Amino acid sequence: MFSINQTLGYPTPLDVNNLSDEQTAIAIENLNLFYRDKQALYDVSMRIPKGQVTAFIGPSGCGKSTLLRCINRMNDLIEGCTVTGQVKLHGGNVYHPDVDVATLRRRVGMVFQRPNPFPKSIYENVVYGLRLQGIKNSRNLDDAVERALRSAALWDEVKDRLHENAFGLSGGQQQRLVIARAIAMEPEVLLLDEPTSALDPISTLTIEELINDLKNKYTVVIVTHNMQQAARVSDHTAFIHLGKLVEYADTDTIFTSPIEKQTEDYITGRYG
């Protein structure tokens, strides 16, 4: 199994199965999801802690990304998708009929597998959401661009080319730009759906280092197929299989002494 370095002075991990309301950013309760008559998630309940990185791992098609998209209701865009149960963001059920989904998605930013910058300048990519909110003051927009790009570890690389087309950036830079675009909206949570799967190893390392910095400001939830990556970047890991939450604990426990044999089999490569 993977060995996680415990000599870096990290605090004692939280017990994610006994989080208080004050420690919880996202509470998922008895969540079921159906694509028409096919069930994809089965009675998932878990609490995701504030200000930490939580990873979802499991085989392809196990429901990781589906569960991630439930947090900001991206599954609403899929015809025939229905959800039962609750997803609470800082105590409020995101599936309540009165919830404004556009506001929810500002509070819960999302970054996808492949970088998806808009065909605009680097600057206009970052301020896109802010302009939609009606923010027009140039000084405020300039400040937001610098703040977001610094937070995404991209400012020093692009500060002299802000008005060039974003498509001129490398793949890794584009992914950090997309993260900056999400950060500019000042979300509470960042969802990362396999954010490095299309990147080279050096760009992947840069994004992983960035994730470690981002948890100082945001709650981060990442889906990854790369178990070494989960071990490197996450504080807590949830193993999902066939739409069910099999085991959820601090990352060291999951990778070195899992309780469930199914988890151990997956971690050690016996299946999946």
C-alpha positions in Angstrom: 0.0 0.0 0.0 1.0 3.6 -0.3 2.9 5.1 2.6 2.0 8.7 3.5 4.7 10.8 5.2 3.7 11.6 8.7 6.8 13.5 9.7 5.8 16.9 8.4 4.1 18.0 11.6 0.5 17.8 10.4 -2.2 18.0 13.1 -4.1 15.0 14.1 -6.6 14.2 11.3 -10.3 15.0 11.9 -12.7 12.1 12.4 -14.8 12.7 9.3 -17.4 10.3 10.5 -18.0 12.4 13.7 -17.7 16.0 12.5 -19.6 18.8 14.3 -21.8 21.2 12.4 -19.1 23.9 12.9 -16.5 21.7 11.3 -18.7 20.7 8.4 -18.8 22.5 5.0 -21.0 20.0 3.2 -23.3 17.4 4.7 -24.7 14.8 2.4 -27.6 12.9 3.8 -29.2 9.7 2.4 -28.5 10.9 -1.2 -29.9 8.8 -4.1 -29.6 9.7 -7.7 -31.4 8.2 -10.7 -30.9 8.6 -14.5 -34.5 7.8 -15.4 -34.9 4.2 -14.1 -31.2 3.6 -13.5 -29.9 4.3 -10.1 -26.4 5.7 -9.9 -26.0 6.7 -6.3 -27.3 4.7 -3.3 -28.0 6.3 0.0 -24.8 8.2 0.3 -24.2 10.0 3.6 -21.0 11.8 4.5 -19.7 15.1 6.0 -17.0 17.0 4.2 -14.9 19.2 6.5 -14.2 22.9 6.1 -10.9 24.1 4.9 -9.5 20.7 3.9 -9.1 18.6 0.8 -11.4 15.6 0.4 -10.7 13.1 -2.5 -13.2 10.8 -4.1 -11.6 7.6 -5.5 -13.0 4.5 -7.1 -13.1 2.6 -10.4 -14.4 4.3 -13.6 -18.1 4.6 -13.6 -18.5 4.2 -9.9 -20.3 7.5 -9.3 -17.4 9.8 -8.1 -18.1 12.6 -10.6 -21.9 12.1 -10.2 -21.6 12.6 -6.5 -19.3 15.7 -7.0 -21.8 17.3 -9.4 -24.6 16.9 -6.8 -22.9 19.4 -4.6 -23.5 22.3 -7.0 -26.4 20.7 -8.9 -24.7 20.3 -12.2 -26.7 17.1 -12.6 -29.8 19.3 -13.0 -28.5 19.8 -16.6 -29.0 16.1 -17.4 -32.5 15.2 -18.7 -34.3 12.6 -16.6 -32.0 13.0 -13.6 -33.7 12.9 -10.2 -32.3 13.2 -6.7 -33.6 12.3 -3.3 -32.0 13.1 0.0 -30.2 16.3 1.0 -26.9 18.1 0.3 -26.4 20.8 2.8 -23.9 23.6 2.2 -23.0 25.2 5.5 -26.4 24.0 6.9 -28.7 25.0 4.0 -30.1 22.3 1.7 -29.0 23.0 -1.9 -32.0 21.1 -3.2 -34.5 23.3 -1.5 -37.0 24.7 -4.0 -36.1 28.2 -3.0 -32.4 27.9 -3.8 -31.2 30.0 -6.7 -29.0 27.6 -8.6 -26.9 30.4 -10.2 -26.1 31.8 -6.7 -25.3 28.2 -5.6 -22.8 27.8 -8.4 -21.1 31.1 -7.5 -20.7 29.7 -3.9 -19.5 26.3 -5.2 -17.0 26.7 -8.1 -16.2 23.8 -10.4 -13.2 22.9 -12.6 -13.5 20.1 -15.1 -11.2 17.4 -16.5 -10.0 19.4 -19.5 -9.2 23.1 -19.4 -12.1 25.1 -20.8 -11.1 28.7 -21.1 -13.4 31.0 -23.1 -12.2 32.3 -26.5 -11.3 35.6 -24.8 -8.3 37.3 -23.3 -6.7 36.0 -20.1 -8.1 39.1 -18.3 -11.7 38.7 -19.7 -11.7 35.0 -18.7 -11.0 35.9 -15.1 -13.6 38.7 -14.9 -16.3 36.9 -16.9 -18.4 36.0 -13.9 -17.9 39.3 -12.2 -19.1 41.2 -15.3 -22.2 38.9 -15.3 -22.8 40.1 -11.7 -22.8 43.7 -12.9 -19.4 44.7 -11.6 -18.0 47.4 -13.9 -15.5 49.4 -11.9 -12.1 48.9 -13.6 -10.1 49.2 -10.4 -12.2 46.5 -8.8 -11.9 44.2 -11.8 -8.1 44.8 -12.0 -7.7 44.0 -8.3 -9.9 40.8 -8.7 -7.8 39.6 -11.7 -4.5 40.0 -9.8 -5.8 38.4 -6.7 -7.3 35.4 -8.5 -4.3 34.9 -10.7 -1.9 35.1 -7.7 -4.1 32.6 -5.8 -3.9 30.3 -8.8 -0.1 30.6 -9.0 -0.3 32.1 -12.5 0.2 35.9 -12.0 3.9 36.0 -12.5 3.6 34.0 -15.8 0.9 36.1 -17.4 1.0 39.6 -15.8 2.5 41.1 -18.9 0.1 39.4 -21.4 -3.3 39.8 -19.7 -4.9 40.9 -22.9 -3.6 38.1 -25.1 -5.9 35.2 -26.0 -6.2 32.5 -23.3 -5.8 29.8 -26.0 -2.1 30.9 -26.2 -1.4 29.4 -22.8 -0.2 25.9 -22.2 -2.6 23.2 -21.0 -1.4 23.5 -17.4 -1.6 27.3 -17.5 -5.1 27.1 -19.0 -6.2 24.8 -16.1 -4.8 27.3 -13.6 -6.6 30.1 -15.5 -9.9 28.2 -15.1 -9.2 27.8 -11.4 -8.5 31.6 -11.2 -11.8 32.2 -13.0 -13.6 30.2 -10.3 -11.6 31.9 -7.5 -12.5 35.3 -8.8 -16.1 34.6 -7.7 -14.9 34.1 -4.2 -16.6 30.7 -3.7 -16.8 28.8 -0.4 -16.1 25.5 -2.0 -14.0 24.4 -5.1 -14.9 21.1 -6.9 -12.2 19.7 -9.0 -13.2 16.8 -11.4 -10.0 15.1 -12.4 -8.3 18.4 -12.9 -4.9 17.0 -14.0 -6.0 14.0 -16.1 -5.2 15.8 -19.4 -1.9 17.4 -18.2 1.7 16.5 -18.3 3.6 15.5 -15.1 5.2 18.9 -14.5 1.8 20.7 -14.9 0.2 18.0 -12.7 2.7 18.7 -9.9 2.1 22.5 -10.2 -1.7 21.9 -9.8 -1.1 19.6 -6.9 1.0 22.2 -5.1 -1.7 24.7 -5.9 -4.4 22.5 -4.3 -2.4 22.4 -1.1 -2.4 26.2 -1.0 -6.1 26.6 -1.9 -7.3 24.7 1.2 -6.0 27.6 3.2 -8.9 29.6 1.8 -11.5 27.1 0.5 -12.9 23.7 1.1 -11.7 21.6 -1.8 -13.3 18.3 -3.1 -11.4 16.5 -5.8 -12.3 13.5 -8.0 -9.2 11.5 -9.1 -8.4 8.2 -10.7 -4.8 8.6 -9.6 -4.5 7.1 -6.1 -1.0 8.4 -5.6 -2.4 11.9 -6.3 -5.2 11.3 -3.7 -2.5 10.3 -1.2 -0.4 13.4 -2.0 -3.0 16.1 -2.0 -6.0 15.1 0.2 -6.6 15.2 3.9 -9.5 12.8 3.7 -10.5 10.1 1.1 -13.8 8.5 0.2 -13.8 5.2 -1.6 -16.9 4.8 -3.8 -17.9 1.6 -5.7 -21.0 1.0 -7.7 -22.6 4.1 -6.5 -22.1 3.3 -2.8 -19.8 4.9 -0.3 -17.7 2.0 0.9 -15.3 3.7 3.3 -14.5 7.3 4.3 -11.7 8.4 6.6 -8.5 10.4 6.8 -6.3 9.7 3.8 -3.6 7.9 5.9 -6.1 5.4 7.2 -7.6 4.7 3.8 -4.2 4.1 2.2 -2.4 2.3 5.0 -5.0 0.5 7.2 -8.5 0.5 5.6 -11.2 -1.2 7.5 -13.1 -2.6 4.5 -11.5 -5.5 2.4 -13.1 -4.0 -0.7 -11.1 -0.8 -0.1 -7.9 -2.7 0.5 -8.4 -4.7 -2.7 -8.9 -1.5 -4.7 -5.9 0.3 -3.2 -3.6 -2.7 -3.7 -4.7 -3.1 -7.4 -6.6 -6.4 -7.0 -9.5 -4.9 -9.0 -10.6 -1.6 -10.5 
